[in-house]
């Protein structure tokens, strides 16, 4: 734009009072250069220049900034409490392991904190929390019940009980190596015949012994019944053999009698054959008796006997 034109524009738009900032020329220049947006940006960022100016414009930020020291103090307290609990847990674990070693129990390996964290993260919390709540109630109820029934136990009594438990464990181990081994061998032999017998190690020696005696008694009763039935069958067989022997003897006698009767029958048949030609009526040719007195049929048809060839 020419200088003359600019000078003419200044004469037209310039205000006589140079202190005014809203003259037409000023507005034109600001609009031309975009100074209104810049002023708005500077006005909007005015509070950011000092944190204390945010108290009125952003009260939530000021409240959170005020809670930071309290939260840092609580974090320090919780960290110290966690360290104290870790030390206490370590002491309790050491004491528990020593007690388990005294009673001869082998403790299993414990998981690390990272492993426990991974396991807990992979499990649903609600069922586990419910189980822990029930377990806590049971423990509290058991503790209250124990407090009502427990009697003061001195260290001497506790040591005596521990020695008695150790002696009992030693006696049990000695029994397992001697009589217990013999009992196991006996049950191993019995299982060849009775596969359902329980093991003395799994169910206890007394229960296993009672079950074995009951099974053997039932088997003994069965064997006695079988032997009794066998004796009865043997006696019956002997009686049948005697009856069979008597029947064979009687059969031999009857066969002899039949042979004798057969011989006599042959002689009688020959005699009848010789008499047959002399029979002409119902009168017997031998005794002269009338045959009609003892039979209804005529004598001649009845007496027709073929002589042996």
C-alpha positions in Angstrom: 0.0 0.0 0.0 1.4 3.5 -0.8 2.6 5.7 1.9 0.2 8.4 1.0 -2.6 6.0 1.4 -1.4 4.9 4.8 -1.1 8.5 5.9 -4.6 9.2 4.8 -5.9 6.2 6.7 -4.1 7.3 9.9 -5.7 10.7 9.6 -9.1 9.1 9.2 -9.0 6.4 11.9 -6.6 7.7 14.5 -8.2 9.0 17.6 -7.1 12.2 19.1 -6.8 10.6 22.5 -3.8 8.3 22.2 -4.5 6.6 25.5 -7.5 4.8 24.2 -6.9 1.2 23.2 -10.2 0.6 21.5 -9.9 3.1 18.7 -10.9 2.0 15.2 -7.3 1.9 14.1 -6.3 -0.2 17.0 -9.1 -2.6 16.3 -8.2 -2.8 12.7 -4.5 -3.6 13.4 -5.4 -6.2 16.1 -7.8 -7.8 13.7 -5.3 -7.7 10.9 -2.5 -9.3 13.0 -4.7 -11.6 15.2 -3.7 -9.9 18.4 -7.1 -10.6 20.0 -6.4 -14.4 20.1 -2.9 -13.8 21.5 -4.3 -11.5 24.3 -7.0 -14.2 25.1 -4.3 -16.9 25.3 -2.1 -14.7 27.6 -5.2 -13.9 29.7 -6.1 -17.7 29.9 -2.5 -18.7 31.0 -2.2 -15.9 33.6 -3.1 -18.3 36.5 -0.6 -20.9 35.4 2.2 -18.5 36.1 1.8 -19.0 39.9 0.4 -22.1 41.6 -1.3 -19.9 44.2 -3.6 -18.4 41.5 -5.1 -21.9 40.9 -6.8 -21.9 44.3 -9.9 -20.1 43.0 -9.9 -21.3 39.4 -9.1 -25.0 40.0 -10.0 -25.8 43.7 -9.7 -29.6 43.1 -6.1 -29.3 42.1 -5.4 -27.2 45.2 -7.1 -29.8 47.4 -5.2 -32.7 45.9 -1.9 -30.7 46.3 -2.8 -30.1 50.0 -3.4 -33.9 50.5 0.0 -34.9 49.1 1.9 -34.5 52.4 -0.7 -36.5 54.2 -0.6 -39.3 51.6 3.2 -39.4 51.7 3.0 -39.7 55.5 0.5 -42.5 55.2 2.7 -44.3 52.6 5.7 -44.0 54.9 3.6 -45.4 57.8 2.3 -48.3 55.7 5.8 -49.1 54.5 7.1 -49.2 58.0 4.2 -51.4 59.0 4.9 -53.8 56.1 8.5 -54.1 57.1 7.5 -54.8 60.7 5.0 -57.4 59.6 7.6 -59.0 57.3 10.0 -59.3 60.2 7.2 -60.7 62.4 6.2 -63.2 59.8 9.9 -64.3 59.4 10.2 -64.8 63.2 7.0 -66.8 63.3 8.0 -69.0 60.3 11.4 -69.7 62.0 9.7 -70.7 65.2 7.2 -72.8 63.3 9.9 -74.6 61.4 11.8 -75.3 64.6 8.7 -76.7 66.3 8.0 -78.9 63.3 11.6 -80.2 63.3 11.2 -81.1 67.0 8.2 -83.3 66.4 9.8 -84.9 63.3 7.5 -83.2 60.6 9.1 -82.2 57.4 7.9 -78.7 56.3 7.1 -78.1 52.7 8.7 -75.3 50.6 7.0 -71.9 50.8 6.3 -69.7 47.8 8.1 -66.4 47.3 6.3 -63.1 47.5 6.3 -62.7 43.7 4.8 -66.2 43.3 2.2 -65.5 45.9 1.3 -62.2 44.2 1.0 -64.0 40.8 -1.2 -66.8 42.4 -3.4 -64.2 44.1 -3.8 -62.1 41.0 -4.9 -65.2 38.9 -7.5 -66.2 41.4 -11.0 -64.7 41.9 -11.1 -62.7 45.1 -14.7 -63.1 46.2 -14.8 -66.9 46.8 -11.4 -66.7 48.6 -12.5 -63.8 50.7 -15.7 -65.7 51.7 -13.6 -68.8 52.6 -11.2 -66.6 54.6 -14.1 -65.0 56.4 -15.6 -68.4 57.3 -12.2 -69.6 58.4 -11.7 -66.5 60.5 -15.0 -67.0 62.2 -14.2 -70.6 62.9 -10.8 -69.7 64.3 -12.3 -67.0 66.5 -15.0 -69.4 67.8 -12.4 -72.1 68.4 -10.2 -69.6 70.2 -13.1 -68.5 72.4 -14.0 -72.1 73.1 -10.4 -73.0 73.9 -10.2 -70.1 76.3 -13.2 -71.4 78.2 -11.8 -74.9 78.6 -8.1 -74.6 78.7 -6.2 -75.1 81.9 -2.8 -73.5 82.7 0.0 -75.7 81.5 3.4 -75.2 82.9 6.6 -75.5 80.9 7.4 -78.7 82.8 4.1 -80.3 81.7 4.6 -79.2 78.1 8.2 -80.6 78.0 6.9 -83.9 79.5 4.2 -84.1 76.9 6.7 -83.4 74.1 9.0 -86.1 75.5 6.0 -88.5 75.8 5.1 -87.8 72.1 8.7 -88.3 71.0 8.8 -91.7 73.0 5.5 -92.7 71.4 6.8 -91.9 67.9 10.0 -93.9 68.6 7.9 -96.8 70.0 5.7 -96.7 66.9 8.7 -96.7 64.6 10.1 -99.7 66.4 6.8 -101.5 66.3 6.5 -100.9 62.5 10.0 -102.4 62.0 9.2 -105.5 64.0 5.6 -106.5 64.7 4.2 -104.1 62.2 6.4 -105.6 59.4 5.2 -109.1 60.4 1.6 -107.9 60.3 2.1 -106.5 56.9 3.6 -109.8 55.7 0.6 -111.7 57.1 -1.9 -109.3 55.4 0.1 -109.6 52.1 -0.3 -113.4 52.3 -4.0 -113.1 53.1 -4.6 -110.7 50.2 -3.8 -113.6 47.8 -7.1 -115.1 49.0 -9.0 -112.0 50.2 -8.3 -109.0 48.0 -10.7 -106.7 49.8 -8.8 -106.8 53.1 -7.7 -103.3 54.3 -4.1 -102.4 54.9 -2.9 -101.9 58.5 -1.0 -98.7 57.5 -4.0 -97.0 55.8 -6.8 -98.0 58.2 -4.9 -98.7 61.4 -3.7 -102.1 62.9 -6.8 -102.6 65.1 -9.4 -102.0 62.4 -7.4 -104.1 59.9 -7.2 -106.9 62.4 -10.9 -106.8 63.2 -11.8 -106.8 59.5 -9.4 -109.7 58.9 -10.9 -111.8 61.8 -14.4 -111.1 60.6 -13.5 -112.1 57.0 -11.7 -115.3 58.3 -14.7 -116.2 60.5 -17.1 -115.9 57.6 -14.7 -118.0 55.4 -14.3 -120.6 58.2 -18.1 -120.9 58.6 -18.4 -121.4 54.9 -15.7 -124.1 54.9 -17.3 -125.9 57.8 -20.6 -125.8 56.0 -19.0 -127.2 52.9 -17.2 -130.0 54.9 -20.5 -130.8 56.7 -22.3 -131.1 53.5 -19.5 -133.2 52.0 -19.7 -135.6 55.0 -23.5 -135.9 54.6 -23.0 -136.5 50.9 -20.4 -139.2 51.6 -22.7 -140.9 54.1 -25.5 -140.8 51.6 -23.3 -142.2 48.8 -22.2 -145.1 51.1 -25.8 -145.8 51.9 -26.7 -145.8 48.2 -23.7 -148.1 47.5 -25.0 -150.5 50.1 -28.5 -150.4 48.7 -27.1 -150.8 45.2 -25.1 -153.9 46.4 -28.2 -155.4 48.0 -30.1 -154.7 44.8 -27.4 -156.4 42.7 -27.5 -159.4 45.1 -31.3 -159.6 44.8 -31.0 -159.2 41.0 -28.7 -162.3 40.9 -31.1 -164.3 43.0 -34.0 -163.3 40.8 -32.0 -164.1 37.7 -31.3 -167.6 39.1 -35.0 -168.0 39.9 -36.0 -166.8 36.5 -33.6 -169.3 34.9 -35.1 -172.1 37.1 -38.6 -171.0 36.1 -37.6 -170.9 32.5 -36.3 -174.5 32.7 -39.5 -175.6 34.4 -41.6 -173.7 31.9 -39.9 -175.6 29.0 -40.8 -179.0 30.7 -44.3 -177.8 31.3 -44.7 -176.6 27.8 -43.6 -180.0 26.5 -46.1 -181.7 28.8 -48.9 -179.4 27.6 -47.9 -180.0 24.0 -48.3 -183.8 24.6 -51.6 -183.4 26.3 -53.1 -181.0 23.7 -54.1 -183.8 21.2 -56.2 -185.4 24.0 -58.3 -182.2 24.8 -61.7 -182.5 23.0 -63.9 -180.7 25.5 -63.8 -178.5 28.7 -63.0 -181.6 30.8 -59.3 -181.8 31.9 -57.7 -184.9 30.5 -55.5 -185.2 33.6 -57.8 -184.6 36.5 -61.2 -184.7 34.8 -62.4 -181.4 36.3 -64.7 -179.1 34.3 -62.6 -176.1 33.1 -65.7 -174.0 32.9 -65.8 -173.8 36.8 -62.7 -171.6 36.9 -62.8 -169.8 33.5 -65.4 -168.5 31.1 -63.5 -169.4 27.9 -63.2 -172.9 26.5 -60.2 -175.0 27.5 -59.1 -175.9 24.0 -58.3 -172.3 22.7 -56.5 -171.4 25.9 -54.4 -174.6 25.8 -53.1 -174.0 22.3 -49.4 -173.7 23.0 -46.8 -174.1 20.4 -44.3 -176.7 21.2 -40.6 -175.5 21.2 -39.0 -176.1 17.9 
